[in-house]
């Protein structure tokens, strides 16, 4: 899946206004960061590492430092943009932009 630059995090599940998100620059209070997925089913997110599994529109992330697996819904994915939504009572959506190599 490659390298993705964090742009913003939103409350709730945000999928209806993807076209307006595409022009956003990172102004998040959360700062900047890179999410990288490797072919060997591992990933890095800022300084954290772990393993992942992708099953249809679900992404299972298992951080090395955490005993629980994090489930994320892939709300939107194309070659340039990625929206990941947490699966919880109060979901958040993380917006990423593909890093050009």
N, CA, C and O atoms as CSV, one atom per row, in Angstrom:
chain,resi,resn,atom,element,x,y,z
A,1,UNK,N,N,0.815,-1.205,0.000
A,1,UNK,CA,C,0.000,0.000,0.000
A,1,UNK,C,C,0.851,1.258,0.000
A,1,UNK,O,O,0.337,2.322,-0.347
A,2,UNK,N,N,2.136,1.195,0.374
A,2,UNK,CA,C,3.033,2.324,0.221
A,2,UNK,C,C,3.105,3.290,1.382
A,2,UNK,O,O,2.748,2.964,2.514
A,3,UNK,N,N,3.585,4.516,1.067
A,3,UNK,CA,C,3.775,5.570,2.072
A,3,UNK,C,C,2.692,6.629,1.949
A,3,UNK,O,O,2.347,7.060,0.849
A,4,UNK,N,N,2.155,7.044,3.108
A,4,UNK,CA,C,1.058,8.008,3.161
A,4,UNK,C,C,1.393,9.108,4.153
A,4,UNK,O,O,1.837,8.837,5.269
A,5,UNK,N,N,1.177,10.358,3.739
A,5,UNK,CA,C,1.398,11.522,4.593
A,5,UNK,C,C,0.101,11.859,5.324
A,5,UNK,O,O,-0.949,12.014,4.700
A,6,UNK,N,N,0.182,11.971,6.651
A,6,UNK,CA,C,-0.981,12.371,7.440
A,6,UNK,C,C,-1.329,13.814,7.137
A,6,UNK,O,O,-0.452,14.677,7.098
A,7,UNK,N,N,-2.635,14.081,6.919
A,7,UNK,CA,C,-3.098,15.441,6.652
A,7,UNK,C,C,-3.966,15.958,7.792
A,7,UNK,O,O,-3.744,17.061,8.292
A,8,UNK,N,N,-4.960,15.159,8.209
A,8,UNK,CA,C,-5.899,15.650,9.227
A,8,UNK,C,C,-6.681,14.487,9.818
A,8,UNK,O,O,-6.810,13.431,9.199
A,9,UNK,N,N,-7.203,14.694,11.028
A,9,UNK,CA,C,-8.114,13.738,11.655
A,9,UNK,C,C,-9.430,14.464,11.922
A,9,UNK,O,O,-9.438,15.624,12.333
A,10,UNK,N,N,-10.538,13.772,11.685
A,10,UNK,CA,C,-11.873,14.355,11.816
A,10,UNK,C,C,-12.711,13.518,12.777
A,10,UNK,O,O,-12.530,12.304,12.871
A,11,UNK,N,N,-13.618,14.164,13.483
A,11,UNK,CA,C,-14.574,13.438,14.311
A,11,UNK,C,C,-15.623,12.827,13.401
A,11,UNK,O,O,-16.077,13.463,12.450
A,12,UNK,N,N,-16.005,11.602,13.693
A,12,UNK,CA,C,-17.012,10.909,12.895
A,12,UNK,C,C,-16.391,10.248,11.676
A,12,UNK,O,O,-15.176,10.273,11.477
A,13,UNK,N,N,-17.259,9.658,10.868
A,13,UNK,CA,C,-16.830,9.007,9.626
A,13,UNK,C,C,-17.060,9.989,8.491
A,13,UNK,O,O,-18.195,10.381,8.217
A,14,UNK,N,N,-15.981,10.384,7.833
A,14,UNK,CA,C,-16.039,11.401,6.779
A,14,UNK,C,C,-15.761,10.715,5.449
A,14,UNK,O,O,-14.630,10.307,5.185
A,15,UNK,N,N,-16.788,10.586,4.610
A,15,UNK,CA,C,-16.548,10.024,3.279
A,15,UNK,C,C,-17.280,10.795,2.189
A,15,UNK,O,O,-16.987,10.605,1.008
A,16,UNK,N,N,-18.218,11.655,2.551
A,16,UNK,CA,C,-19.049,12.311,1.545
A,16,UNK,C,C,-18.365,13.497,0.872
A,16,UNK,O,O,-18.755,13.877,-0.232
A,17,UNK,N,N,-17.369,14.082,1.500
A,17,UNK,CA,C,-16.753,15.285,0.927
A,17,UNK,C,C,-15.280,15.065,0.584
A,17,UNK,O,O,-14.445,15.922,0.873
A,18,UNK,N,N,-14.958,13.939,-0.021
A,18,UNK,CA,C,-13.567,13.624,-0.348
A,18,UNK,C,C,-12.969,14.654,-1.310
A,18,UNK,O,O,-11.783,14.963,-1.205
A,19,UNK,N,N,-13.754,15.187,-2.237
A,19,UNK,CA,C,-13.224,16.165,-3.186
A,19,UNK,C,C,-12.736,17.426,-2.486
A,19,UNK,O,O,-11.729,17.996,-2.905
A,20,UNK,N,N,-13.411,17.880,-1.440
A,20,UNK,CA,C,-12.954,19.072,-0.717
A,20,UNK,C,C,-11.730,18.755,0.133
A,20,UNK,O,O,-10.930,19.650,0.406
A,21,UNK,N,N,-11.564,17.510,0.558
A,21,UNK,CA,C,-10.396,17.138,1.357
A,21,UNK,C,C,-9.116,17.121,0.531
A,21,UNK,O,O,-8.034,17.371,1.062
A,22,UNK,N,N,-9.224,16.835,-0.737
A,22,UNK,CA,C,-8.050,16.658,-1.594
A,22,UNK,C,C,-7.170,17.898,-1.654
A,22,UNK,O,O,-5.966,17.783,-1.884
A,23,UNK,N,N,-7.737,19.074,-1.453
A,23,UNK,CA,C,-6.962,20.310,-1.549
A,23,UNK,C,C,-6.384,20.749,-0.204
A,23,UNK,O,O,-5.644,21.730,-0.144
A,24,UNK,N,N,-6.712,20.038,0.869
A,24,UNK,CA,C,-6.259,20.421,2.212
A,24,UNK,C,C,-4.755,20.223,2.381
A,24,UNK,O,O,-4.160,19.297,1.831
A,25,UNK,N,N,-4.174,21.111,3.147
A,25,UNK,CA,C,-2.792,20.964,3.593
A,25,UNK,C,C,-2.830,20.593,5.062
A,25,UNK,O,O,-3.856,20.774,5.718
A,26,UNK,N,N,-1.748,20.085,5.580
A,26,UNK,CA,C,-1.726,19.667,6.978
A,26,UNK,C,C,-1.736,20.896,7.880
A,26,UNK,O,O,-0.777,21.665,7.921
A,27,UNK,N,N,-2.842,21.060,8.599
A,27,UNK,CA,C,-2.942,22.110,9.608
A,27,UNK,C,C,-3.405,21.492,10.919
A,27,UNK,O,O,-3.927,22.180,11.796
A,28,UNK,N,N,-3.206,20.191,11.038
A,28,UNK,CA,C,-3.708,19.450,12.187
A,28,UNK,C,C,-2.955,19.776,13.461
A,28,UNK,O,O,-1.741,19.978,13.448
A,29,UNK,N,N,-3.689,19.824,14.561
A,29,UNK,CA,C,-3.077,19.969,15.879
A,29,UNK,C,C,-2.268,18.729,16.222
A,29,UNK,O,O,-1.418,18.761,17.113
A,30,UNK,N,N,-2.532,17.632,15.514
A,30,UNK,CA,C,-1.827,16.369,15.747
A,30,UNK,C,C,-0.433,16.366,15.134
A,30,UNK,O,O,0.365,15.473,15.419
A,31,UNK,N,N,-0.131,17.353,14.294
A,31,UNK,CA,C,1.194,17.426,13.674
A,31,UNK,C,C,1.268,16.671,12.368
A,31,UNK,O,O,0.258,16.431,11.707
A,32,UNK,N,N,2.480,16.303,12.010
A,32,UNK,CA,C,2.695,15.592,10.755
A,32,UNK,C,C,3.146,14.167,11.050
A,32,UNK,O,O,3.517,13.842,12.178
A,33,UNK,N,N,3.109,13.345,10.051
A,33,UNK,CA,C,3.559,11.976,10.223
A,33,UNK,C,C,3.409,11.194,8.941
A,33,UNK,O,O,2.678,11.587,8.032
A,34,UNK,N,N,4.104,10.094,8.884
A,34,UNK,CA,C,4.084,9.212,7.728
A,34,UNK,C,C,3.613,7.839,8.185
A,34,UNK,O,O,4.096,7.310,9.186
A,35,UNK,N,N,2.681,7.272,7.456
A,35,UNK,CA,C,2.206,5.916,7.671
A,35,UNK,C,C,2.701,5.096,6.490
A,35,UNK,O,O,2.347,5.373,5.345
A,36,UNK,N,N,3.525,4.079,6.767
A,36,UNK,CA,C,4.125,3.278,5.702
A,36,UNK,C,C,3.726,1.819,5.853
A,36,UNK,O,O,3.881,1.222,6.918
A,37,UNK,N,N,3.209,1.257,4.766
A,37,UNK,CA,C,2.872,-0.159,4.717
A,37,UNK,C,C,3.906,-0.864,3.838
A,37,UNK,O,O,4.195,-0.417,2.728
A,38,UNK,N,N,4.456,-1.966,4.343
A,38,UNK,CA,C,5.481,-2.722,3.614
A,38,UNK,C,C,4.889,-4.019,3.070
A,38,UNK,O,O,3.873,-4.508,3.564
A,39,UNK,N,N,5.536,-4.565,2.050
A,39,UNK,CA,C,5.068,-5.793,1.407
A,39,UNK,C,C,5.078,-7.002,2.335
A,39,UNK,O,O,4.349,-7.964,2.095
A,40,UNK,N,N,5.886,-6.971,3.388
A,40,UNK,CA,C,5.970,-8.117,4.311
A,40,UNK,C,C,4.911,-8.059,5.417
A,40,UNK,O,O,5.056,-8.714,6.449
A,41,UNK,N,N,3.845,-7.276,5.202
A,41,UNK,CA,C,2.725,-7.145,6.131
A,41,UNK,C,C,3.099,-6.435,7.440
A,41,UNK,O,O,2.477,-6.679,8.474
A,42,UNK,N,N,4.107,-5.561,7.401
A,42,UNK,CA,C,4.455,-4.721,8.541
A,42,UNK,C,C,4.184,-3.270,8.171
A,42,UNK,O,O,4.027,-2.929,6.998
A,43,UNK,N,N,4.132,-2.411,9.206
A,43,UNK,CA,C,3.912,-0.994,8.975
A,43,UNK,C,C,4.670,-0.181,10.021
A,43,UNK,O,O,5.055,-0.697,11.070
A,44,UNK,N,N,4.878,1.101,9.715
A,44,UNK,CA,C,5.377,2.060,10.693
A,44,UNK,C,C,4.459,3.275,10.662
A,44,UNK,O,O,3.968,3.688,9.611
A,45,UNK,N,N,4.244,3.830,11.843
A,45,UNK,CA,C,3.431,5.026,11.999
A,45,UNK,C,C,4.141,5.896,13.020
A,45,UNK,O,O,4.160,5.578,14.209
A,46,UNK,N,N,4.720,6.986,12.560
A,46,UNK,CA,C,5.590,7.841,13.355
A,46,UNK,C,C,6.730,6.947,13.854
A,46,UNK,O,O,7.503,6.454,13.033
A,47,UNK,N,N,6.864,6.721,15.146
A,47,UNK,CA,C,7.938,5.862,15.645
A,47,UNK,C,C,7.444,4.478,16.046
A,47,UNK,O,O,8.214,3.685,16.589
A,48,UNK,N,N,6.185,4.176,15.790
A,48,UNK,CA,C,5.609,2.897,16.197
A,48,UNK,C,C,5.627,1.914,15.029
A,48,UNK,O,O,5.488,2.301,13.869
A,49,UNK,N,N,5.801,0.631,15.362
A,49,UNK,CA,C,5.850,-0.409,14.341
A,49,UNK,C,C,4.855,-1.502,14.684
A,49,UNK,O,O,4.419,-1.633,15.827
A,50,UNK,N,N,4.506,-2.281,13.675
A,50,UNK,CA,C,3.605,-3.396,13.905
A,50,UNK,C,C,3.359,-4.176,12.642
A,50,UNK,O,O,4.049,-4.010,11.636
A,51,UNK,N,N,2.349,-5.042,12.713
A,51,UNK,CA,C,1.942,-5.842,11.568
A,51,UNK,C,C,0.523,-5.468,11.166
A,51,UNK,O,O,-0.234,-4.907,11.957
A,52,UNK,N,N,0.177,-5.787,9.927
A,52,UNK,CA,C,-1.171,-5.474,9.454
A,52,UNK,C,C,-1.715,-6.587,8.564
A,52,UNK,O,O,-0.969,-7.367,7.972
A,53,UNK,N,N,-3.034,-6.629,8.494
A,53,UNK,CA,C,-3.751,-7.485,7.562
A,53,UNK,C,C,-4.845,-6.650,6.926
A,53,UNK,O,O,-5.556,-5.916,7.614
A,54,UNK,N,N,-4.979,-6.761,5.621
A,54,UNK,CA,C,-6.053,-6.067,4.898
A,54,UNK,C,C,-7.027,-7.122,4.393
A,54,UNK,O,O,-6.646,-8.034,3.659
A,55,UNK,N,N,-8.287,-6.989,4.795
A,55,UNK,CA,C,-9.346,-7.893,4.363
A,55,UNK,C,C,-10.506,-7.055,3.867
A,55,UNK,O,O,-11.235,-6.454,4.655
A,56,UNK,N,N,-10.669,-7.021,2.568
A,56,UNK,CA,C,-11.693,-6.197,1.919
A,56,UNK,C,C,-11.529,-4.751,2.349
A,56,UNK,O,O,-10.509,-4.131,2.049
A,57,UNK,N,N,-12.521,-4.201,3.050
A,57,UNK,CA,C,-12.416,-2.794,3.452
A,57,UNK,C,C,-12.033,-2.650,4.927
A,57,UNK,O,O,-12.237,-1.587,5.514
A,58,UNK,N,N,-11.479,-3.705,5.531
A,58,UNK,CA,C,-11.010,-3.642,6.911
A,58,UNK,C,C,-9.489,-3.743,6.962
A,58,UNK,O,O,-8.871,-4.509,6.221
A,59,UNK,N,N,-8.911,-2.957,7.848
A,59,UNK,CA,C,-7.484,-2.980,8.082
A,59,UNK,C,C,-7.267,-3.314,9.551
A,59,UNK,O,O,-7.744,-2.602,10.434
A,60,UNK,N,N,-6.542,-4.403,9.808
A,60,UNK,CA,C,-6.248,-4.820,11.174
A,60,UNK,C,C,-4.795,-4.448,11.469
A,60,UNK,O,O,-3.873,-4.944,10.822
A,61,UNK,N,N,-4.604,-3.569,12.451
A,61,UNK,CA,C,-3.277,-3.103,12.830
A,61,UNK,C,C,-2.919,-3.644,14.201
A,61,UNK,O,O,-3.692,-3.499,15.148
A,62,UNK,N,N,-1.771,-4.259,14.313
A,62,UNK,CA,C,-1.295,-4.805,15.587
A,62,UNK,C,C,0.055,-4.164,15.883
A,62,UNK,O,O,1.078,-4.550,15.319
A,63,UNK,N,N,0.040,-3.174,16.783
A,63,UNK,CA,C,1.276,-2.511,17.182
A,63,UNK,C,C,2.098,-3.446,18.056
A,63,UNK,O,O,1.542,-4.187,18.867
A,64,UNK,N,N,3.410,-3.418,17.899
A,64,UNK,CA,C,4.309,-4.268,18.674
A,64,UNK,C,C,4.147,-3.997,20.164
A,64,UNK,O,O,4.208,-4.925,20.971
A,65,UNK,N,N,3.941,-2.738,20.537
A,65,UNK,CA,C,3.874,-2.349,21.948
A,65,UNK,C,C,2.490,-2.523,22.568
A,65,UNK,O,O,2.312,-2.236,23.751
A,66,UNK,N,N,1.508,-2.987,21.797
A,66,UNK,CA,C,0.134,-3.084,22.283
A,66,UNK,C,C,-0.363,-4.519,22.141
A,66,UNK,O,O,-0.078,-5.174,21.139
A,67,UNK,N,N,-1.094,-5.008,23.124
A,67,UNK,CA,C,-1.590,-6.380,23.045
A,67,UNK,C,C,-2.864,-6.490,22.213
A,67,UNK,O,O,-3.193,-7.576,21.737
A,68,UNK,N,N,-3.586,-5.383,22.029
A,68,UNK,CA,C,-4.838,-5.404,21.275
A,68,UNK,C,C,-4.613,-5.065,19.804
A,68,UNK,O,O,-3.683,-4.339,19.453
A,69,UNK,N,N,-5.476,-5.601,18.961
A,69,UNK,CA,C,-5.473,-5.288,17.533
A,69,UNK,C,C,-6.448,-4.141,17.289
A,69,UNK,O,O,-7.559,-4.142,17.818
A,70,UNK,N,N,-6.035,-3.174,16.494
A,70,UNK,CA,C,-6.868,-2.023,16.157
A,70,UNK,C,C,-7.545,-2.304,14.818
A,70,UNK,O,O,-6.875,-2.608,13.831
A,71,UNK,N,N,-8.873,-2.200,14.787
A,71,UNK,CA,C,-9.621,-2.373,13.549
A,71,UNK,C,C,-9.955,-1.012,12.963
A,71,UNK,O,O,-10.481,-0.136,13.650
A,72,UNK,N,N,-9.645,-0.847,11.686
A,72,UNK,CA,C,-9.953,0.391,10.979
A,72,UNK,C,C,-10.722,0.037,9.708
A,72,UNK,O,O,-10.427,-0.955,9.041
A,73,UNK,N,N,-11.703,0.861,9.391
A,73,UNK,CA,C,-12.426,0.697,8.137
A,73,UNK,C,C,-11.749,1.556,7.086
A,73,UNK,O,O,-11.480,2.734,7.318
A,74,UNK,N,N,-11.476,0.970,5.934
A,74,UNK,CA,C,-10.939,1.754,4.819
A,74,UNK,C,C,-12.144,2.422,4.160
A,74,UNK,O,O,-12.854,1.814,3.359
A,75,UNK,N,N,-12.355,3.685,4.519
A,75,UNK,CA,C,-13.524,4.418,4.042
A,75,UNK,C,C,-13.361,4.862,2.596
A,75,UNK,O,O,-14.339,4.959,1.854
A,76,UNK,N,N,-12.120,5.132,2.200
A,76,UNK,CA,C,-11.842,5.575,0.833
A,76,UNK,C,C,-10.392,5.260,0.524
A,76,UNK,O,O,-9.506,5.517,1.339
A,77,UNK,N,N,-10.151,4.707,-0.648
A,77,UNK,CA,C,-8.792,4.404,-1.073
A,77,UNK,C,C,-8.715,4.518,-2.583
A,77,UNK,O,O,-9.474,3.870,-3.304
A,78,UNK,N,N,-7.794,5.345,-3.057
A,78,UNK,CA,C,-7.424,5.314,-4.464
A,78,UNK,C,C,-5.909,5.500,-4.511
A,78,UNK,O,O,-5.265,5.439,-3.464
A,79,UNK,N,N,-5.337,5.714,-5.642
A,79,UNK,CA,C,-3.866,5.759,-5.704
A,79,UNK,C,C,-3.264,7.008,-5.060
A,79,UNK,O,O,-2.053,7.064,-4.850
A,80,UNK,N,N,-4.087,8.009,-4.743
A,80,UNK,CA,C,-3.556,9.249,-4.163
A,80,UNK,C,C,-4.062,9.582,-2.765
A,80,UNK,O,O,-3.431,10.376,-2.067
A,81,UNK,N,N,-5.175,9.003,-2.334
A,81,UNK,CA,C,-5.788,9.385,-1.064
A,81,UNK,C,C,-6.276,8.168,-0.292
A,81,UNK,O,O,-6.685,7.164,-0.875
A,82,UNK,N,N,-6.223,8.280,1.044
A,82,UNK,CA,C,-6.646,7.203,1.935
A,82,UNK,C,C,-7.400,7.803,3.115
A,82,UNK,O,O,-6.916,8.735,3.758
A,83,UNK,N,N,-8.586,7.267,3.399
A,83,UNK,CA,C,-9.357,7.628,4.585
A,83,UNK,C,C,-9.528,6.372,5.421
A,83,UNK,O,O,-10.078,5.376,4.949
A,84,UNK,N,N,-9.056,6.416,6.672
A,84,UNK,CA,C,-9.215,5.305,7.605
A,84,UNK,C,C,-10.115,5.761,8.741
A,84,UNK,O,O,-9.858,6.789,9.366
A,85,UNK,N,N,-11.173,4.999,9.010
A,85,UNK,CA,C,-12.121,5.340,10.071
A,85,UNK,C,C,-12.051,4.305,11.179
A,85,UNK,O,O,-12.082,3.101,10.925
A,86,UNK,N,N,-11.955,4.790,12.416
A,86,UNK,CA,C,-11.937,3.880,13.552
A,86,UNK,C,C,-13.319,3.268,13.726
A,86,UNK,O,O,-14.334,3.880,13.393
A,87,UNK,N,N,-13.337,2.052,14.254
A,87,UNK,CA,C,-14.591,1.356,14.512
A,87,UNK,C,C,-14.826,1.417,16.019
A,87,UNK,O,O,-14.284,0.619,16.784
A,88,UNK,N,N,-15.648,2.387,16.424
A,88,UNK,CA,C,-15.929,2.589,17.849
A,88,UNK,C,C,-17.233,3.375,17.994
A,88,UNK,O,O,-17.842,3.778,17.003
A,89,UNK,N,N,-17.648,3.583,19.237
A,89,UNK,CA,C,-18.868,4.361,19.479
A,89,UNK,C,C,-18.720,5.799,18.999
A,89,UNK,O,O,-19.672,6.389,18.489
A,90,UNK,N,N,-17.537,6.356,19.162
A,90,UNK,CA,C,-17.251,7.714,18.702
A,90,UNK,C,C,-16.099,7.640,17.699
A,90,UNK,O,O,-14.945,7.871,18.061
A,91,UNK,N,N,-16.410,7.314,16.427
A,91,UNK,CA,C,-15.350,7.104,15.440
A,91,UNK,C,C,-14.655,8.402,15.018
A,91,UNK,O,O,-15.227,9.490,15.083
A,92,UNK,N,N,-13.426,8.247,14.592
A,92,UNK,CA,C,-12.654,9.315,13.971
A,92,UNK,C,C,-12.205,8.834,12.605
A,92,UNK,O,O,-12.127,7.631,12.355
A,93,UNK,N,N,-11.910,9.784,11.716
A,93,UNK,CA,C,-11.424,9.454,10.386
A,93,UNK,C,C,-10.105,10.170,10.148
A,93,UNK,O,O,-9.998,11.381,10.343
A,94,UNK,N,N,-9.097,9.406,9.722
A,94,UNK,CA,C,-7.776,9.944,9.419
A,94,UNK,C,C,-7.635,10.068,7.914
A,94,UNK,O,O,-7.902,9.119,7.176
A,95,UNK,N,N,-7.214,11.243,7.462
A,95,UNK,CA,C,-7.045,11.522,6.043
A,95,UNK,C,C,-5.560,11.539,5.710
A,95,UNK,O,O,-4.779,12.244,6.350
A,96,UNK,N,N,-5.170,10.751,4.693
A,96,UNK,CA,C,-3.778,10.647,4.257
A,96,UNK,C,C,-3.673,10.932,2.761
A,96,UNK,O,O,-4.606,10.675,2.000
A,97,UNK,N,N,-2.527,11.464,2.356
A,97,UNK,CA,C,-2.208,11.711,0.962
A,97,UNK,C,C,-1.005,10.851,0.588
A,97,UNK,O,O,-0.027,10.792,1.333
A,98,UNK,N,N,-1.074,10.183,-0.562
A,98,UNK,CA,C,0.015,9.315,-1.022
A,98,UNK,C,C,1.277,10.140,-1.254
A,98,UNK,O,O,1.228,11.229,-1.826
A,99,UNK,N,N,2.396,9.608,-0.804
A,99,UNK,CA,C,3.699,10.254,-1.032
A,99,UNK,C,C,4.235,9.764,-2.367
A,99,UNK,O,O,4.350,8.561,-2.598
A,100,UNK,N,N,4.556,10.690,-3.225
A,100,UNK,CA,C,5.090,10.348,-4.550
A,100,UNK,C,C,6.556,9.969,-4.420
A,100,UNK,O,O,7.347,10.695,-3.817
A,101,UNK,N,N,6.908,8.826,-4.991
A,101,UNK,CA,C,8.312,8.381,-4.956
A,101,UNK,C,C,8.995,8.663,-6.265
A,101,UNK,O,O,10.177,8.358,-6.423
